């Protein structure tokens, strides 16, 4: 039986980062990928394909607004098949590069399904059915997530889209009802509405993007409504049905039963950790009530020599954090070998972004989180509607918001809803990394006119307070 210092299950962003780090640290490493494709969720069916098709939608939206800028674009249209082919080409390139990284010989890479035989043993079954058992001293589970289909009456009998299917479709429906209120739901709402679909988004919670502050979520909600997207929150889904060539959704809203129908139904009610088939019981790995692998801030599971990172750990479903977690895990495996103190993950600079139109992004603590943690804070906001560069761009929707500690002015969090919000948020993240105060940020020169200078206005307000 072959023995390894470090075994990685999953060859996505987290898995590759862990395997590369462990190998670089001198650990004999194996990485096992059991999915039908190599690349991981972000590359194959997540971040990259969604942003690729959204870029097409954003450019089409610009063409639709040509007259507003004194331009004539002539007869405009789009070809959904070409949008898909561009996406396929780019994703094939990204996935090919990831495959080359996995196969470059720095560590052993195996295409097989992995399951635990014991806390220190794995059984690998190739696609051809060949079985191999391996032993390891440490292991990382980074198998990602999968679609979580809830039991809604009629859903199983009604065909529906979800992100995996929609990202490889060459059809843009004339109308669509989207179930869900998170990033996937709102990004696809932007995609479809920009290309001319009539879009309705139905959310069960009282607000869309429930992890964001209400004012931040509300600004994006209102902006989408102005674009013609029907946004309905605080609902209870009753049933789904195929009726007269359409997909109908019945739900309660304000105590009244309502019906919304469209040509297509899009399911975006969340994902779940992909743990099926791993036989975690044999490894002694415990799950949280949500079904995620329970981990501590050293990325250890209930078995100290077994780690988990990425979506399967259920903490933050974003790639940069999955990579951070994986690197911490690999380094901690080496530290355990050498009897050194383990490193800890720090989520202080946690980032989230939604590539809707307008974009939404936030970093660090939200105002609600600060209140819940009894941290005294002060906040200040500034609207894009009063900012020169955003008006020049014709993008006045939204605002930026800074959250600082009430006593020393240190920047604890920030949010932006508006043009290039996902880019703008990084200026504040850099400031937060160095534990800058609002006064520090206000004192840094910003070129005029730029989008970035909008941060100086709330910073100045908080610095003077």
ROLODO-169018 format. One record per residue (C-alpha): x, y, z; residue in three letters. Coordinates in steps of 0.1 Angstrom, whole numbers, plus 5000, padded with zeros to 4 digits. Layout:
# residues N
XYZALA ...
END
This chain:
# residues 465
500050005000UNK 501550344989UNK 502050595017UNK 501850975015UNK 502451255039UNK 499451455026UNK 496451345006UNK 494151594989UNK 490651494978UNK 489351734952UNK 491351914924UNK 489552254924UNK 490952584935UNK 491352474972UNK 492652134963UNK 495252254939UNK 496452524963UNK 496852274992UNK 498652014970UNK 501052274956UNK 501752424990UNK 502252085007UNK 504551974979UNK 506552294981UNK 506952235018UNK 508551895011UNK 505551665019UNK 504951364997UNK 501551464982UNK 498751304962UNK 495751494948UNK 492751294938UNK 489951434915UNK 486851224910UNK 484651454890UNK 483951404853UNK 485951714845UNK 489151874859UNK 489152234870UNK 486852274900UNK 483552454904UNK 484852814900UNK 486352744866UNK 483852494852UNK 480452604865UNK 480852904888UNK 482853224888UNK 484553224854UNK 481653104831UNK 479153324849UNK 481353634846UNK 482053554809UNK 478353554799UNK 477653854822UNK 480254044802UNK 478253984771UNK 475054104788UNK 476754414801UNK 478054504767UNK 474654454752UNK 473154674779UNK 475754944768UNK 474554914732UNK 470954954743UNK 471855284760UNK 473855424730UNK 471355704723UNK 471755834758UNK 475355914750UNK 474656064717UNK 475655754698UNK 473955544671UNK 474555174673UNK 472155084645UNK 470354754645UNK 471454564676UNK 470954204687UNK 472753914702UNK 473453554693UNK 473053334724UNK 474953044707UNK 477953274701UNK 477853384737UNK 477953024748UNK 480752934724UNK 482853224737UNK 482253094772UNK 483152744762UNK 486352854746UNK 487553054776UNK 486552794801UNK 488352524781UNK 491552744783UNK 491152804820UNK 490452434827UNK 493352324805UNK 495752554824UNK 494552414857UNK 494952054844UNK 498552144834UNK 499252274869UNK 497851954884UNK 499851734861UNK 503151924862UNK 504851654884UNK 505151854916UNK 502851604933UNK 501051294922UNK 497651364905UNK 495151084901UNK 491651074884UNK 489650854907UNK 486750854932UNK 488150864968UNK 486450724999UNK 487750665034UNK 488550325047UNK 489750455080UNK 491150775095UNK 494450715077UNK 493350515045UNK 491650595013UNK 490250364986UNK 490650504951UNK 488450374923UNK 489350494888UNK 486750554861UNK 487650214847UNK 486850044880UNK 490449984891UNK 490849994929UNK 493850114948UNK 494250174986UNK 496650434999UNK 497750545034UNK 498350905045UNK 499451095076UNK 497351395068UNK 494551475044UNK 492551765031UNK 488851725020UNK 488051984993UNK 485251834973UNK 483252154969UNK 479452184967UNK 476552064947UNK 473052184939UNK 470652154968UNK 467152094955UNK 464552154981UNK 461251954983UNK 458752204968UNK 455452054957UNK 455452014919UNK 459152094914UNK 460251744906UNK 457551714879UNK 458352054864UNK 461552104844UNK 463652394855UNK 466952564849UNK 469752594875UNK 473252754872UNK 474952444858UNK 472452414829UNK 471952784823UNK 475752854820UNK 475852614790UNK 472552704773UNK 472152884740UNK 468652994748UNK 467553314764UNK 463953274775UNK 461453564769UNK 460453544805UNK 461853374836UNK 460953334873UNK 464053304895UNK 463753134929UNK 466353264953UNK 467853584965UNK 471553524966UNK 474453614943UNK 473553344917UNK 469953464915UNK 470753824912UNK 473553774886UNK 471253574864UNK 468553834869UNK 470954084855UNK 472053854826UNK 468453774815UNK 467054124820UNK 469954294801UNK 469254064771UNK 465554164772UNK 463853884792UNK 461053974816UNK 462453864850UNK 460753804883UNK 462853714914UNK 461153544944UNK 463053534977UNK 461853365009UNK 463753595033UNK 462753955042UNK 465554095020UNK 467653994991UNK 471353904998UNK 470453845035UNK 474153845046UNK 474454215036UNK 473254515055UNK 469654605047UNK 470554945032UNK 473154785009UNK 470854504998UNK 467954754994UNK 469954984971UNK 470654694947UNK 467054574949UNK 465654924940UNK 468154954911UNK 467054624896UNK 463354724900UNK 464155044880UNK 465554824853UNK 462154634851UNK 463054334872UNK 460154234895UNK 461654174930UNK 459453994956UNK 460853904990UNK 459453765023UNK 457553485007UNK 456553125014UNK 456752894984UNK 453652684980UNK 453952484948UNK 455252484912UNK 453352364882UNK 453652354844UNK 450552524830UNK 449652624794UNK 453252624782UNK 454552814811UNK 456052744846UNK 453952884874UNK 455052954909UNK 452452984937UNK 453553154969UNK 452353354999UNK 453253715002UNK 451753945029UNK 449453665037UNK 447953655002UNK 448453364978UNK 449953494945UNK 450853334912UNK 453653424888UNK 454253244856UNK 456953264829UNK 458353064800UNK 461252934822UNK 461852864859UNK 465352914873UNK 466252744906UNK 468752934927UNK 467952834963UNK 471352734973UNK 473952454972UNK 475152194998UNK 478552055007UNK 479451764984UNK 480251485009UNK 478251194994UNK 480350884988UNK 483350995009UNK 482350765038UNK 483251025064UNK 481950795091UNK 484850565085UNK 487250855089UNK 485550975121UNK 484751315106UNK 481851505120UNK 479351715101UNK 477552035113UNK 473752055113UNK 473952215079UNK 475751905065UNK 479052085061UNK 482251935075UNK 482852095109UNK 486252275111UNK 488052495136UNK 490152805127UNK 493152585120UNK 490952405093UNK 491052085113UNK 488051855114UNK 486951645144UNK 490051435135UNK 493051675140UNK 495051525112UNK 492251565087UNK 491451905073UNK 488752055051UNK 488652375030UNK 486252545005UNK 482552495000UNK 482652155017UNK 483452335050UNK 480352555046UNK 481752875059UNK 482253115030UNK 481552994994UNK 484053214977UNK 487253104959UNK 489853334975UNK 488853215010UNK 488852844999UNK 492452904987UNK 493353075020UNK 491852785040UNK 493652525019UNK 497052695023UNK 496552715061UNK 495652345061UNK 498752235041UNK 501052445063UNK 499452315094UNK 500151955083UNK 503752035080UNK 503652215114UNK 502151905130UNK 504951695115UNK 507551925131UNK 505651975164UNK 505152355157UNK 502252575168UNK 499452565142UNK 498452865122UNK 494953005122UNK 492753145094UNK 491753515097UNK 488453615082UNK 488853985092UNK 489154085055UNK 486353865042UNK 485153985008UNK 481853934990UNK 480854054955UNK 477854024932UNK 478354104895UNK 474854234890UNK 474154574874UNK 474954774894UNK 477554564912UNK 477554504949UNK 480554434972UNK 481354435009UNK 484354365030UNK 485054305067UNK 482254355092UNK 478754455082UNK 477054705104UNK 474654435116UNK 477454205125UNK 479154475145UNK 475954545165UNK 475554175171UNK 479054145184UNK 478654455206UNK 481354645187UNK 480755025189UNK 480855165153UNK 480155475133UNK 479155475097UNK 479055725068UNK 477855685032UNK 478155885000UNK 475855834969UNK 477055774934UNK 474356014923UNK 476456304937UNK 479756184923UNK 481156334892UNK 482756034875UNK 479755804880UNK 477556074865UNK 479856094835UNK 479555714832UNK 475755734834UNK 475855514865UNK 474255704894UNK 472655414913UNK 473955314947UNK 476455444973UNK 479555354992UNK 479655305030UNK 482455295055UNK 482155135090UNK 484755235116UNK 485355165152UNK 483655435173UNK 486655485196UNK 489755485174UNK 488355525139UNK 489855205125UNK 488055085094UNK 486254765102UNK 484154725071UNK 482954875039UNK 480254825012UNK 479654954977UNK 476654934954UNK 477355094921UNK 479755094891UNK 482754864894UNK 481954794931UNK 483754464930UNK 486954654920UNK 486454954942UNK 486054754974UNK 489754644972UNK 491054994980UNK 489354965014UNK 490554605019UNK 494154725014UNK 493555005040UNK 491954745064UNK 494954515059UNK 497154785074UNK 494554865100UNK 494155215086UNK 491655465101UNK 489155685083UNK 491555975088UNK 494355775071UNK 492155695041UNK 490956055039UNK 494556185038UNK 495555965008UNK 495556164974UNK 492956044949UNK 492956154912UNK 489956354900UNK 487756254884UNK 487855884893UNK 485455634908UNK 487955564936UNK 487855914950UNK 484255854962UNK 485755674993UNK 487356005005UNK 483956155012UNK 482655915039UNK 486255895051UNK 486456265056UNK 483056275074UNK 484156005098UNK 487656165103UNK 486056495113UNK 483556335137UNK 
END
